[in-house]
Amino acid sequence: METFNLLHLFQNILSGTGLLNITLANIVMILVCFLLIYLAVGKGFEPLLLIPIGFGGLLSNIPLAGIIEEGGFLYYVYNAGIATGIFPLLIFIGVGAMTDFGPLIANPRLALLGGAAQFGIFTTLIGAVAIPGLDFTLRQAASIGIIGGADGPTAIFVTSRLAPELLGAIAVAAYSYMALVPIIQPPIMRWLTTDAERKIKMTQLRHVSKLEKILFPLVVLTLCALFVPSAAPLIGALMFGNLLNECGQTNRLAETAKNNLINIVTILLGLSVGSKLNAGAFLTFQTVGIILLGLVAFAIGSATGVLMAKFMNLFSKQKINPLIGSAGVSAVPMAARVSNKLGLESDPQNFLMMHAMGPNVAGVIGSAVVAGVLLAVFQ
């Protein structure tokens, strides 16, 4: 009897370990999470995003831990911040406080590049509905298309309202592509430009006054409220953060927004997004479709920004380096850095960073406006 009880106890202990409960799918996703962490630590690809996402994915694939189930730590964080759409708005306040709209104000025509880069959203929306076998609704397709803006907070905000059942896969795709900008964009940019185009040097930007920088967020928010009120939460949070930084009277609040606030929310948001890398929820045919469509959307957005710059050069005396067109996607400032890096590869004296920030911040505004249009049409 004693032997039987000891054996039974041993079986109970063994059955409660992860060894007997882990699945092949869990192992696959754990390896994927290790890869994300390696890219962040070993290659330096957006570690602020990929480390929390990768670690959240590891936690979500531990058998029997209950971390993502009701009562678990990440369950409550996800539902409080992601499902409600609060985290994206807080992130936008921080992004606004860190963003200098000066390059866009100094050269307003660069806003066209940010607008052109949103083309990927609409083409992917159509593709998600048209491709047989995926069976996405229009609301789901709109949520998938917004991945093309390379703006994680906006993707989460839109999806939480239009297709919350796809929130996990879309959030993972959006943030993954944001982090992998240095890998995805350069081949597209090189393919669409000549060496001579990559060497184009742009003229020095004019000085932007303090008054212009203060008026800009107020004017943008007012226009948004008049024409696309459904985009007001995102645009409002972005412009509020920017006004805190530019007005000169709220330095403490601006420092909090662009440091403590955004850092805390980034940690929680990254872990929450990573929690959706759970094998049971992630390894599905529908999720694979979302990941591939998101990649197509991002690639098209990058390409159309470059092509718009080339088109504008046909009618402009002051030529635009087409490399900055790819920065029209909303991945701030990663996309601008990639444009600058490729420019320096062609000419070590060709610094494009400040010029690329124009379409880059225009892309943030553009994706928020497109999100508002999609919400107005499909919500």
Secondary structure, DSSP 8 states (H G I E B T S, - for coil): -HHHHHHHHHHHHHHTSSTTT--HHHHHHHHHHHHHHHHHHTS-S-HHHHHHHHHHHHHHTSTT--SSSTTSHHHHHIIIIITTSHHHHHHHHHHHHH---HHHHH-GGGHHHHHHTTHHHHHHHHHHHHSTTT---HHHHHHHHGGGG--HHHHHHHHHHH-GGGHHHHHHHHHHHHHTHHHHHHHHHHHHS-HHHHT----------HHHHHHHHHHHHHHHHHH-GGGHHHHHHHHHHHHHHHSSS-HHHHHHIIIIIHHHHHHHHHHHHHGGG-HHHHSSHHHHHHHHHHHHHHHHHHHHHHHHHHHHHTS-SS---GGGGGGGSS-TTHHHHHHHHHHHHH-TT---HHHHHHHHHHHHHHHHHHHHHHHHHH-
